[in-house]
Amino acid sequence: MRVCPRCKEEMPVLSKICPGCGYFDESDEDSYTPTEFANILEKILFEIKRIPEPSFLKGMSQLTFIIFPLLTVFMFALALISEAGLFWILGALFLIFSIIALVKKSKGTLGNDKFNKQFKEEKHAFEYYQRIAIRDFGKSREVSKLANEIEGMILDIEQKRKKASTQNMLIWAVILIVVVVLASGGTFQMDRALNKVEDTVEEAMQKGSESWQSAIDELKGMSDSDFGVEQKRIDITQMILEANAPEAAETFFVDYCMGNRMDFEAASLIVNYYKGKGETEKATQFIAKCSKMRYSSDLKKLKKIIE
């Protein structure tokens, strides 16, 4: 039991202030004085005021751990739809950025996280010293008043930080949603456009197929002595090649052109088609099929085309 040396009243076990006369017990040299505690609390408040408030730009940075993964998925989706190598590269880059952002988020160093973490540390320090001040100087009105005032100011700062952070996050969340919706719509429209192009090409090829099939039917009703039959065969060969059906063109050539007049002209169309596509091997294979040309010397001419 401790007794106040001034008024001889019993002092609380933990408190260093006598509740009767206000005497301060300085017997423990390792303890802080009321003035020292006041300075510590004031310094913590000063450090808290120096911490920057959550900014709008850093709010965007804070959302990169969401934005980058979404961009990664979006780029890979575009790459699958368009089969463009650029989108694969961009997807890989955003995947790396996503990993970096997630690591920073886990460490608390992304965007405003660093300052939020600093604020929490300073607030925890204040609460620690505030508890000691209440324990040691709870009966001191001046210390209690100062601690309560500083606590109120810290709470006000905390509310302002939360409000600013919430506003920034909401604005960026709305922007992010709009971007995702527009990007998704753009991807969908691009997919539809590509499908439409594919359908158009397929339709054109089908029409081309029907066209040269009809021309072959007309050719069947003609004889080798009919006027223009040779040109008819060349025209049909050209039509088949324009429909991107070189195999059909080869079959037509073997069945209707080879061995007849102007067969070299028809064969050269097929060879040049393969040459233009860079498919020299297929051109060579086709020339090997031309064993019954009207003139054997035409084989050498065909080979010279791809040399």
C-alpha positions as CSV (number, residue, x, y, z in Angstrom):
1,M,0.0,0.0,0.0
2,R,1.3,3.4,-0.9
3,V,0.6,6.5,1.1
4,C,0.7,10.1,-0.2
5,P,3.6,11.8,1.6
6,R,1.8,15.1,1.4
7,C,-1.8,14.4,2.6
8,K,-1.2,10.9,4.0
9,E,-4.1,9.4,2.0
10,E,-3.9,6.0,0.4
11,M,-2.8,6.2,-3.2
12,P,-4.2,4.0,-6.0
13,V,-2.0,0.9,-6.8
14,L,-1.3,1.9,-10.4
15,S,-1.8,5.7,-10.5
16,K,1.0,8.1,-9.8
17,I,-1.3,10.9,-8.9
18,C,-2.8,11.3,-5.5
19,P,-6.6,11.6,-5.8
20,G,-6.7,13.9,-2.7
21,C,-4.1,16.5,-3.2
22,G,-2.8,15.9,-6.7
23,Y,0.7,14.9,-5.6
24,F,2.8,13.3,-8.3
25,D,4.9,10.3,-7.3
26,E,8.4,10.6,-9.0
27,S,10.0,7.7,-7.1
28,D,10.1,5.6,-10.3
29,E,12.8,7.2,-12.5
30,D,11.9,5.1,-15.5
31,S,8.4,6.4,-15.7
32,Y,7.3,9.3,-17.8
33,T,6.2,12.6,-16.3
34,P,2.8,14.2,-17.3
35,T,4.7,16.7,-19.5
36,E,6.7,13.9,-21.3
37,F,3.5,12.0,-21.9
38,A,1.8,15.2,-23.3
39,N,4.8,15.7,-25.6
40,I,4.6,12.1,-26.9
41,L,0.9,12.3,-27.6
42,E,1.4,15.7,-29.4
43,K,4.2,14.3,-31.5
44,I,2.0,11.3,-32.6
45,L,-0.8,13.8,-33.6
46,F,1.8,15.8,-35.5
47,E,3.0,12.7,-37.4
48,I,-0.6,11.7,-38.2
49,K,-1.3,15.1,-39.6
50,R,1.7,14.8,-41.9
51,I,0.4,11.6,-43.5
52,P,-1.0,12.4,-47.0
53,E,-4.8,11.8,-47.5
54,P,-5.9,9.1,-49.9
55,S,-5.5,10.6,-53.4
56,F,-7.5,10.1,-56.5
57,L,-4.6,8.9,-58.6
58,K,-3.3,6.5,-56.0
59,G,-6.9,5.2,-55.7
60,M,-6.5,4.1,-59.3
61,S,-3.2,2.5,-58.5
62,Q,-4.9,0.7,-55.6
63,L,-7.3,-0.9,-58.0
64,T,-4.6,-2.3,-60.4
65,F,-4.8,-5.6,-58.7
66,I,-8.3,-5.8,-60.2
67,I,-7.8,-3.8,-63.4
68,F,-4.7,-5.7,-64.7
69,P,-6.3,-9.2,-64.3
70,L,-9.4,-8.0,-66.2
71,L,-7.2,-6.5,-68.9
72,T,-5.3,-9.8,-69.1
73,V,-8.5,-11.8,-69.7
74,F,-9.7,-9.2,-72.2
75,M,-6.4,-9.3,-74.2
76,F,-6.4,-13.1,-74.3
77,A,-10.0,-13.0,-75.4
78,L,-9.2,-10.7,-78.2
79,A,-6.2,-12.9,-79.1
80,L,-8.4,-15.9,-79.4
81,I,-11.0,-14.1,-81.5
82,S,-8.7,-12.2,-83.8
83,E,-5.7,-14.7,-83.7
84,A,-3.4,-11.6,-83.6
85,G,0.0,-12.0,-82.1
86,L,-0.1,-8.5,-80.6
87,F,-2.9,-9.3,-78.3
88,W,-1.1,-12.4,-77.0
89,I,1.9,-10.2,-76.2
90,L,-0.2,-7.6,-74.5
91,G,-2.0,-10.4,-72.5
92,A,1.3,-11.7,-71.3
93,L,2.5,-8.2,-70.3
94,F,-0.7,-7.6,-68.3
95,L,-0.4,-11.0,-66.7
96,I,3.0,-9.9,-65.4
97,F,1.6,-6.6,-64.2
98,S,-1.2,-8.5,-62.5
99,I,1.3,-10.6,-60.5
100,I,3.3,-7.6,-59.5
101,A,0.1,-5.7,-58.4
102,L,-1.1,-8.7,-56.4
103,V,2.3,-9.1,-54.6
104,K,2.3,-5.3,-53.8
105,K,-1.3,-5.6,-52.5
106,S,-0.4,-8.5,-50.3
107,K,2.5,-6.5,-48.9
108,G,0.4,-3.4,-48.3
109,T,2.4,-1.1,-50.6
110,L,-0.1,-0.6,-53.4
111,G,-1.6,2.8,-54.0
112,N,-2.8,4.4,-50.8
113,D,-2.1,1.3,-48.8
114,K,1.3,2.6,-47.7
115,F,-0.2,5.7,-46.1
116,N,-3.1,3.8,-44.6
117,K,-0.7,1.4,-43.0
118,Q,1.3,4.3,-41.6
119,F,-1.8,5.9,-40.2
120,K,-2.8,2.7,-38.5
121,E,0.6,2.3,-36.9
122,E,0.5,5.9,-35.5
123,K,-3.0,5.4,-34.2
124,H,-2.0,2.2,-32.5
125,A,1.0,4.0,-30.9
126,F,-1.4,6.7,-29.6
127,E,-3.7,4.1,-28.2
128,Y,-0.8,2.4,-26.4
129,Y,0.5,5.6,-24.8
130,Q,-3.1,6.8,-24.1
131,R,-3.7,3.6,-22.0
132,I,-0.5,4.2,-20.1
133,A,-1.5,7.9,-19.5
134,I,-4.9,6.8,-18.2
135,R,-3.3,4.2,-15.9
136,D,-0.6,6.5,-14.5
137,F,-2.3,9.9,-14.6
138,G,-6.0,9.0,-14.7
139,K,-6.7,11.4,-11.9
140,S,-5.0,14.3,-13.6
141,R,-7.6,16.5,-15.4
142,E,-5.1,18.1,-17.6
143,V,-3.6,14.8,-18.9
144,S,-7.1,13.3,-19.4
145,K,-8.3,16.4,-21.2
146,L,-5.3,16.5,-23.5
147,A,-5.6,12.8,-24.3
148,N,-9.3,13.2,-25.1
149,E,-8.7,16.2,-27.3
150,I,-6.0,14.5,-29.3
151,E,-8.1,11.3,-29.6
152,G,-11.0,13.4,-31.0
153,M,-8.7,15.0,-33.6
154,I,-7.3,11.6,-34.6
155,L,-10.8,10.2,-35.0
156,D,-11.8,13.3,-37.2
157,I,-8.7,12.7,-39.4
158,E,-9.6,9.0,-39.6
159,Q,-13.2,9.8,-40.7
160,K,-11.9,12.2,-43.4
161,R,-9.4,9.6,-44.7
162,K,-12.2,6.9,-44.9
163,K,-14.5,9.3,-46.7
164,A,-11.8,10.4,-49.2
165,S,-10.8,6.7,-49.8
166,T,-14.4,5.6,-50.2
167,Q,-15.1,8.4,-52.7
168,N,-12.0,7.7,-54.7
169,M,-12.7,4.0,-54.8
170,L,-16.3,4.5,-55.8
171,I,-15.3,6.8,-58.7
172,W,-12.7,4.4,-60.0
173,A,-15.1,1.5,-59.5
174,V,-17.7,3.2,-61.7
175,I,-15.0,4.0,-64.3
176,L,-13.8,0.4,-64.2
177,I,-17.3,-0.9,-64.6
178,V,-17.9,1.4,-67.6
179,V,-14.6,0.3,-69.2
180,V,-15.4,-3.4,-68.6
181,V,-18.9,-3.0,-70.2
182,L,-17.5,-1.1,-73.2
183,A,-14.7,-3.5,-73.6
184,S,-17.0,-6.5,-73.4
185,G,-19.3,-4.9,-75.9
186,G,-16.4,-4.1,-78.2
187,T,-15.2,-7.7,-77.9
188,F,-18.7,-9.0,-78.7
189,Q,-19.1,-6.6,-81.7
190,M,-15.6,-7.7,-83.0
191,D,-16.6,-11.3,-82.6
192,R,-19.8,-10.7,-84.5
193,A,-17.9,-8.7,-87.2
194,L,-15.4,-11.5,-87.7
195,N,-18.1,-14.1,-87.8
196,K,-19.9,-12.0,-90.4
197,V,-16.8,-11.8,-92.5
198,E,-16.3,-15.5,-92.2
199,D,-19.9,-16.1,-93.2
200,T,-19.6,-13.7,-96.1
201,V,-16.4,-15.4,-97.3
202,E,-18.0,-18.8,-97.0
203,E,-21.1,-17.7,-98.8
204,A,-19.0,-16.2,-101.6
205,M,-17.0,-19.5,-101.9
206,Q,-20.3,-21.4,-102.0
207,K,-21.6,-19.1,-104.7
208,G,-18.4,-19.5,-106.6
209,S,-18.6,-23.2,-106.3
210,E,-22.2,-23.2,-107.6
211,S,-21.0,-20.9,-110.4
212,W,-18.2,-23.2,-111.7
213,Q,-20.3,-26.3,-111.2
214,S,-22.9,-24.8,-113.5
215,A,-20.1,-23.9,-116.0
216,I,-18.9,-27.5,-115.9
217,D,-22.4,-28.7,-116.6
218,E,-22.5,-26.4,-119.7
219,L,-19.1,-27.7,-120.8
220,K,-20.3,-31.3,-120.7
221,G,-22.9,-30.4,-123.4
222,M,-20.1,-29.1,-125.7
223,S,-17.9,-31.1,-128.0
224,D,-14.1,-30.6,-128.6
225,S,-15.0,-29.0,-132.0
226,D,-17.3,-26.4,-130.7
227,F,-16.1,-22.8,-131.0
228,G,-14.7,-21.4,-127.7
229,V,-14.6,-24.7,-125.9
230,E,-10.8,-24.3,-125.1
231,Q,-11.4,-20.8,-123.6
232,K,-14.3,-22.2,-121.7
233,R,-12.0,-24.7,-120.0
234,I,-9.5,-22.0,-119.1
235,D,-12.3,-19.8,-117.7
236,I,-13.6,-22.6,-115.6
237,T,-10.1,-23.3,-114.2
238,Q,-9.8,-19.6,-113.3
239,M,-13.2,-19.6,-111.6
240,I,-12.4,-22.6,-109.5
241,L,-9.1,-21.1,-108.4
242,E,-10.8,-17.8,-107.5
243,A,-13.1,-19.9,-105.3
244,N,-9.9,-21.1,-103.5
245,A,-10.5,-24.7,-104.5
246,P,-7.1,-25.7,-106.1
247,E,-7.8,-29.4,-105.5
248,A,-11.0,-29.1,-107.5
249,A,-9.1,-27.2,-110.2
250,E,-6.6,-30.0,-110.5
251,T,-9.4,-32.6,-110.8
252,F,-11.1,-30.5,-113.5
253,F,-7.8,-30.1,-115.4
254,V,-7.1,-33.8,-115.4
255,D,-10.7,-34.7,-116.4
256,Y,-11.3,-31.9,-119.0
257,C,-8.2,-30.1,-120.0
258,M,-5.1,-32.3,-120.1
259,G,-4.3,-33.5,-123.6
260,N,-6.6,-31.0,-125.2
261,R,-5.7,-27.7,-127.0
262,M,-4.6,-24.9,-124.6
263,D,-4.0,-27.3,-121.7
264,F,-0.7,-25.6,-121.0
265,E,-2.6,-22.3,-120.4
266,A,-5.0,-24.0,-117.9
267,A,-2.1,-25.8,-116.1
268,S,0.0,-22.7,-115.8
269,L,-3.0,-21.0,-114.0
270,I,-2.8,-23.7,-111.3
271,V,1.0,-23.6,-111.0
272,N,0.9,-19.8,-110.7
273,Y,-1.8,-20.1,-108.1
274,Y,0.4,-22.3,-105.9
275,K,3.4,-20.1,-106.6
276,G,1.5,-17.1,-105.4
277,K,0.6,-18.9,-102.2
278,G,4.2,-19.9,-101.6
279,E,3.2,-23.6,-101.9
280,T,6.0,-24.7,-104.3
281,E,5.7,-28.3,-103.2
282,K,2.1,-28.6,-104.2
283,A,2.9,-27.0,-107.5
284,T,5.6,-29.6,-108.1
285,Q,3.2,-32.4,-107.2
286,F,0.6,-31.0,-109.6
287,I,3.2,-30.8,-112.4
288,A,4.0,-34.5,-111.8
289,K,0.3,-35.2,-112.6
290,C,0.6,-33.5,-115.9
291,S,2.1,-36.5,-117.7
292,K,-0.4,-36.5,-120.6
293,M,0.0,-32.9,-121.8
294,R,-0.7,-32.2,-125.4
295,Y,3.0,-31.3,-125.9
296,S,5.6,-32.9,-123.7
297,S,7.7,-29.8,-123.9
298,D,5.1,-27.9,-121.9
299,L,6.2,-29.8,-118.8
300,K,9.5,-28.0,-118.9
301,K,7.7,-24.7,-119.3
302,L,5.6,-25.5,-116.2
303,K,8.7,-26.3,-114.2
304,K,10.4,-23.1,-115.2
305,I,7.5,-21.2,-113.6
306,I,8.5,-22.3,-110.1
307,E,12.2,-22.2,-110.6
